[in-house]
């Protein structure tokens, strides 16, 4: 990455239910349903108690406030592992 460029990131307040269990520095995929944009990035902490989940850095140019986005993370599971999913309405 060239000097002066910023990594795209997703900020989340992890003390809120809307945090959906994402962890700081976790890799996530973000799909913007409104405009078709997508990216792979990582999660950083937002201010505690803010309820914030937002796109930061260059990721912010791929969406606008109010856009419907899907934020997903993946892991390898064996056949007997429980699967948890979250949906924010």
C-alpha positions in Angstrom: 0.0 0.0 0.0 1.4 3.4 -1.0 2.2 6.0 1.7 -0.8 8.1 2.6 -3.3 5.4 1.6 -5.6 4.0 4.3 -6.7 0.4 4.7 -10.5 -0.1 4.4 -12.0 -1.2 7.7 -15.3 -1.9 9.4 -15.8 -0.3 12.8 -18.0 -2.0 15.4 -19.1 -1.3 19.0 -18.7 -4.8 20.4 -20.6 -4.2 23.6 -23.8 -3.8 21.5 -26.0 -6.7 20.3 -25.6 -5.2 16.8 -21.9 -6.1 17.0 -23.0 -9.6 15.8 -20.0 -11.2 17.6 -17.3 -9.9 15.2 -13.9 -9.6 16.9 -11.3 -6.8 16.5 -8.9 -7.6 13.6 -11.2 -10.3 12.3 -11.3 -10.5 8.5 -14.8 -9.8 7.0 -16.4 -9.5 3.6 -18.8 -6.6 3.0 -21.4 -6.6 0.3 -23.4 -3.4 -0.4 -26.9 -4.5 -1.6 -27.7 -0.9 -2.8 -24.9 -0.4 -5.3 -23.3 -3.9 -5.7 -19.9 -2.9 -4.2 -18.0 -5.5 -2.3 -14.7 -5.7 -0.4 -12.6 -7.8 2.0 -11.3 -5.9 5.1 -10.9 -6.3 8.8 -12.8 -5.1 11.9 -11.7 -2.4 14.4 -13.3 -1.3 17.6 -15.7 1.7 17.6 -16.2 3.8 20.8 -17.8 1.7 23.6 -21.5 2.3 23.9 -21.8 4.1 20.6 -23.7 1.3 18.8 -21.7 2.1 15.8 -21.1 -0.3 12.9 -19.6 1.7 10.0 -17.3 1.7 7.0 -14.0 3.6 7.6 -11.1 4.6 5.4 -11.3 3.7 1.8 -14.3 1.4 2.5 -16.4 4.5 3.3 -16.3 5.4 -0.3 -18.2 2.2 -1.2 -21.4 3.1 0.7 -23.6 5.8 2.1 -25.5 6.1 5.4 -28.6 4.0 5.1 -27.3 1.5 2.6 -28.1 -2.1 3.2 -24.9 -4.0 3.7 -24.1 -7.6 4.4 -21.0 -8.2 6.7 -19.9 -11.8 6.7 -17.0 -13.8 8.2 -16.0 -17.4 7.6 -14.3 -20.2 9.4 -13.7 -23.9 8.8 -16.0 -26.2 10.8 -16.0 -30.0 11.1 -19.2 -31.8 10.4 -20.2 -31.8 14.1 -19.6 -28.1 15.0 -22.5 -25.9 15.8 -23.3 -23.1 13.4 -24.3 -19.6 14.6 -25.7 -16.9 12.4 -26.8 -13.3 13.1 -29.1 -11.0 11.2 -29.5 -7.3 12.0 -32.8 -5.8 10.9 
